Amino acid sequence: MNKLIPLLLFSFTLIFESPAQDVQKVFTSDIDNFWIAYDSIQTTNDSLQQIQFIQTLYIDKGTKGLKAFMVLRNYNAKLWVALIHRYPKFWTSIRPSTLAVKSYASEIENSIVRFKELYPDLKEAKMFFTVGGLRSGGTTMNDMVLIGSEIATGNASTDVSEFTNNWLASVFKNQQADNLVNLNIHEYVHTQQKSGDPKTLLGKAIEEGSCDFIMELVIGKQIQNNYIVYGREHEATLKEEFKRDMLSTNFANWLYNGSTAKTVADLGYFMGYSICKAYCNNAPDKKKAIKEIIELNYSDSAAVEDFLKKSNYY
């Protein structure tokens, strides 16, 4: 079993991977490598040389987490170079916050300790902080948490004036510095869930929303991201609209709709979060309820509907 690196030594080990001892949990070297490649790109107007810089200084030196993220989100050297040219103000504004990721290492470690207290069956996962291609703030692959720091560390002061839609502006609006820890917990919960694709909106919403609910329990305070804040203010209306759609196999109006949402994107997360919160509040054994939430088979429609019934949300 992996051992936690003593906090005093931890900050010195973040920027490299040790093949000799499988003890490291948080990996941030991809962020440093990206900015080295970024600075090299500024030294030439030769597009082929710029692509080569990203390839050799970032991708080739990347962690296995970066390689996994590239596969999942279809990232490549040409894409990064194109994005660097397209959004210069954005990259300049986001740089300091991505480089600050290392300062949250101990807090991230502590959050996982608290998670294990709530859920003793917690399986270990490794956390990789990368700079992605503006397609995902975070996802998972097997036992890896993959964070796109260019999205995960954005905040209200990040320059999004170059973008043609307001998706990032809406994402960043309520993000604070501690969002990095929150997002990491959200994705960490995904590594504990059963594999399989939910067949209905209800299943998918609970799968995603459960991560936010568990995250809130771990951090010990209310989440303040955009869809949760909006959801609390409009819950009565959303509750009835979701009830009409929840057994549908069409997720487009509720999930992953950053570019098409009429109000706030990803409100399905809020609905799943609210259902899980109701389930836990109505359970006599809270620790057992947490285990049941995490281990629910979200792809089993009957089990998901039974979970909703037991929550007494409706």
N, C-alpha and C positions, 0 to 999 in steps of 0.2 A: 504494500500500500504506500502511496506517495506520502512524504513527510513535508510538513510546512517548513519553509526556510525561515530561520529567525529574522525578525523584522530588521534588526540592525544590519544584517548582511543583504537583505532583500533588494534594497535599492541599487546595489552594485551588480546584481545578477540579472536585472531586467533586460539589458541590452544585448545579451547573447544567450544562446542555447547550449546547454551542457550535455553532450552525448554520453558522458560517463555516468552521470547520475540522473535518473528520471525523477527529479524533485521539483522542477519549475512548473508553476501553475499559470503565470501571467507572462505573455510575450508581447513586447512592444517594439522590437527591433525593426519591424516593417515600417513603422512611422519614421524613424530616423533615416532609413534607407530611401524612403520615398523623397524626402526633402533634399537628400544628397543628389538624387537623380534630377529632381526639379531644378535645383540650382545649376546643375550641369547643362540642362536644356537651355537655360538663359544665355549660355556662352556661345551659341551657334544658331544660325538661321537654316542650317541644313536639316531638313525634316527626317531624312534617313538616319542622320547622326543622333537626332533627338530620340527617335524610336529606339536606337541602339542603347542610349543612356538608360532609358526606362527598363529595357530588357536586361542589361548587364548589371546595373547598379541597384535595381529594385526587384525585378521578377526573379532573376537568377539567384539572388541572395536571399530570397524570401523564405519565410517559414512555411511549414506544411499547411498552416492555417491560411496563409495568403494563397497558396496553390489551390486549396479547396474552395476558397471564396471565388477565385477566378473561374473555376469550373461551374459553380452554382449560378454565378451572375454573368457569365460570358464576358469577362474582362480580358483585355489584351493590351499590348504596348501601344498600338495605334490609337485605341480609345483614350488612354490616359493622356497622350500627347495632344489629341484633339480637344479634350476637356480643359487642359491647361491653357491652351491658346484661346478657347472660347470664353473662359470665365476668369480672367486674371485678377479682378477685384475680389472675387470670392476666395480664391486660393490664398491671396495675401491676407485676407481677414481671418481665415480659418486656421492658418498655420500655428499661431501661438496656442490655441486651445488644443490642437492635436498633440503638440509637443508637451503639453501639461499632463497628458494621460499618465505618465509614470508616477506623478505625485499622488495618484489615487490608488496605487497598488495595494497599500496596506488596508485601505478602506474596503477594497474589493475582496481581499482575503478575509477580512472580518465579517463581511456580509455572507460569505459562504459558510463560515463557522456558525453564524446565526441560522442560516438556512438548515444546516444539519441538525441543529437543536429542534427545529420545528418538524423536520422530516428525517429521522435517524437512518432511513434506508437510502440516503442520498448517495448516488454514484458520482465518482470524481470525474471532472471534465477539465480540459485546458482552455484557457482564454487567450485568443489571438486578436490583438488590436492592430488593424491594418488601415491603410488609406485606400478606399475603394473608388469606384467609378460612378458615384452618385446614383446608385440603384438600390442600395440597401443600407440601413443603419445597423442591422444585425440579423444573423441567422445562425443555423447550426448544421453540423454534419457529424453524425455519430457522436463521439465524446468531445467534440470541439465546439466552443462558442466562438463565432466569427463576427467581429465588430468592424463596421466601416466608420472610422473615426471622423471622416470629413462630414458625416451626417450626425453621428452620435454626439459630437462635441459642439455642434452649432448652437447659437443662442440668438436672442433678439437683436444683438448688435452685429451679427454676421452679415456681410454685404451680399444680398441676394438680388441686387438691382439688375444683374445681367440675365436673369432667368426669365423665360417667356410665360411661365405660369407661376402661381403663388404657392405651389405645394411646399417647397422648402421654407418659405416664409411662414406658412401655417405650422409646419413641424417645429421650427425654431422658436416660435412666438413664446411658448411657455417653458421651453427647455432651460434648465439651470445647470450649473457645473456638475451637480450631483446626479444628473441624468445618466452619466456614464456608468455609475454604479447601478442605477435602476435598470438600465437596458441590459447590463451584464446579467443581472439576476433573472430578468424576463427570459433571456435566451438560455440561461442555465436551466431554468425550469423545463424548457423544451427538450433538453438532453435527457431528462428523467421520464418523459412521457412515452407511452406506447407508440411504436411506429404504425403507420397506416394513414390513409387519407379519409378524413370525415366526408360523409356522403351528403350531408345537409348543412345549410347555413347554421343551424343550431349547434351542430357538432363542432364546426370550425370556429364559431364565435366563442364557444366554451373552451376549446383548445387554446385559443389565443388569450381570451380574457382571464383564464385561470392563471396564466403567467403573471399578469398584472396584479391579480388578487394576492397571489403568494408573494410577489415582490413587495406589496404594501405591508404584508405581515412581517416580512424580513426587515424592512427599513423602519417600521414602527410609526409611520405617519402617512397621511393621505397623499396620493399621487396628484401631481398638478400638470400632467401633460394635456395637450389640447383636446383630445377626444374625451378624456375623463372629465375635464372641467366643463366642456360643453354638454356632455351627457348628464351630469348632475343637474345642470340648469334646465334641461329639457327631458328629463327622464319619463314623465307621464306620457308625453307624446311619442317618444321613441319606443316605449314599452309596447304600445298598441300597434305601431307600425311594424315592429320586429315580430310581434305575434302573428301577423298576417304573412310574413315572409319566411319564418324560421324553418319550415320544413321544405323549403325550396332548395334546389341544387344550384341556384344562381347566387353567387356571392357579390356580384358587381356593385350593388347599391350600399353594401355594408363593410366590405373588406378590400384592402389593397387598391383603393380608388382615389389615390392622391391627386391624380390629374383630372378626375371627372366629378368629384364630390360637389354637391350644390352648397353645402354648408361646411361641415368638417369631415375629413376623411376617417375611415376606419372606426366608425361608430359601433360596428359589430364587436370590437374589442371591449367597448364599454358595456354592451349588453351581456357578453360572456362574463365579464368581471362582476357585474351586478348579480347575475344568477349564482355565481360561485360564492359571493359574499352572503347572499340569502341562504344558500345551502349550509354554509358554515355557521351562520347565526342561529339556524334552526336545529343544529345538531347538538345533542347532549355532550358528546365527546369531541371536542374541537380538534385534538391531535389526530384522531381517527378520520375526521372529516377532511383534514388536509391531505392525508394519505389517499383517501378515496378520490379527491379532486385530481391529484397528480396522476394517479394510476387508472383513472377512468379510460375506457376504450372509446375514444372519440369517434372512431370509424364504425362503431356499433350503434346504429340509429335507435334501436330499442333501449339500449343501456343509457344513451344520452337523454332520451325522452323520459325515462324513469328518473334520472338524475334531476331533470327539470321539475318533475312532479314533486319529488322529495324536497326540493328547495323551497316550495310554496311561494315562488316568486310571483306567479300569477294567481 
